Amino acid sequence: MSKVRNIKLTIEYDGTHFNGWQTQPRKRTVQGGIEQALKTIFKKDIRLIGSGRTDSGVHALGQVANFKITTDKTCHEIQSAINHNTDDDLSIVDIEEVKIDFHAQHNAKLKTYQYFIYNRYEAPAINREHMLHVPYKLKVRRMQSEAKSLVGKHDFKSFQANDPSKPHRAENTIRTIKELSIHKNGDLITIEITADGFLYKMVRNIVGTLIDTALDRLPVGSMKAILKSQSRQNASATAKAHGLCLKSVQY
């Protein structure tokens, strides 16, 4: 008899037409789509564990998930079967068998997100569903300077949004940002953040506030002051979901 195996997936998806990661009744989600594919392949319900949720409209290059199954199928056969049974905006780009106690969420050490901003007056005709259009000139050096205050271990309560699925906010709002870079290449600005974890909509709230600093809507030193205030009301509006992409998860 075959033993129980633990299968790790690396998943790429265009979040435009998904209602986020987490399975929801009568809504198209990433987790739901893969679980339905697994049910078709293995003729039974299988629980898929993701490294974390992504919101509606958020994309991923390297989301990670795992599931347990008793099967003689090779990893390549499983990968091909899932991809055959899912739509073109979702792809299993890597698969491997891991130790039985591996948990995609609990064992995650670091996550890296990217946020893309297209900064010119004219709206982009291409890739517009994968980057935020800001028509006014952003002061990138100002953004870079302000962002330095966020690197390190801090209480990020000011950048945490209310999570409708949880009546109470996370009690522990301390996170460590390992790296935060902002680069401009032509009209494209890329903000990349690596941390040991993220609060609900934390990246998008940081980006929204950085944009306001770059438009001189906030005084110099605002990021540090907002961080210290521990009040969501002091930070700016949440940046739109479609500019955000989960780049990778490290274990």
Helices and strands as residue ranges (DSSP letters): E 4-13, G 15-17, H 30-42, E 49-50, E 59-70, H 75-84, E 90-98, E 110-118, E 132-133, H 140-147, G 148-150, E 152-155, G 157-159, E 174-185, E 188-195, H 202-214, H 222-229, G 232-234, G 241-243, E 244-250
